[in-house]
Each structure stands twice: as structure tokens, then as C-alpha cells.
Amino acid sequence: MTGICFLAMMGGLFVLGLMPQPKDKQLALAAQCGGGVLFATGLLGLAWTLAPPLA
């Protein structure tokens, strides 16, 4: 599970930083939002996986 979260974070960073953005502003904003959501999901999943069980 940790590997999947790490891959999601790396995918989000790729979309945010390395992927060329389209010229259309709305499409570029949608791509950036998608990358941000992917990164945040990976980060939250990583925190959830590494946190000790509460029960």
C-alpha cells in the first residue's frame, strides 16, 4: 500500500511540474487540479498507512 501511495505522489508531482501544460487556460487549470488531487491523495494515503492503528 505504501508503494501505491508513493507512486500516486510521484504521479502528482509529474503532472504538476514536468508535464507540459496545454495552451487553453481551463484545460491547464484542470490538469493542475488533477495533479494536486493525485499528490494530496498519495500523501494522505501514506500518512494513513504509516499511522499506528487506533483500535
KOLDO-938512 format. One record per residue (C-alpha): y, x, z. Coordinates in steps of 0.5 Angstrom, whole numbers, plus 500, padded with zeros to 3 digits. Layout:
BEGIN
   v   u   w
   Y   X   Z
...
***
This chain:
BEGIN
   v   u   w
 500 500 500
 505 506 502
 504 509 495
 505 502 491
 512 501 495
 514 509 494
 513 507 486
 517 501 487
 522 505 490
 522 510 484
 522 505 479
 528 502 482
 532 509 482
 530 510 475
 533 503 473
 539 505 477
 540 512 475
 536 514 469
 535 508 464
 541 508 459
 545 501 460
 546 496 455
 553 495 452
 553 488 454
 556 487 461
 552 482 463
 545 485 461
 547 491 464
 549 488 471
 542 484 470
 539 491 469
 542 494 475
 541 488 480
 534 488 478
 533 496 480
 537 494 486
 532 489 488
 526 493 486
 528 499 490
 530 495 496
 523 491 496
 520 498 496
 524 500 502
 522 494 506
 515 495 504
 515 502 506
 518 500 513
 513 494 514
 507 499 512
 510 504 517
 512 500 523
 507 499 528
 503 492 529
 507 488 533
 501 484 536
***
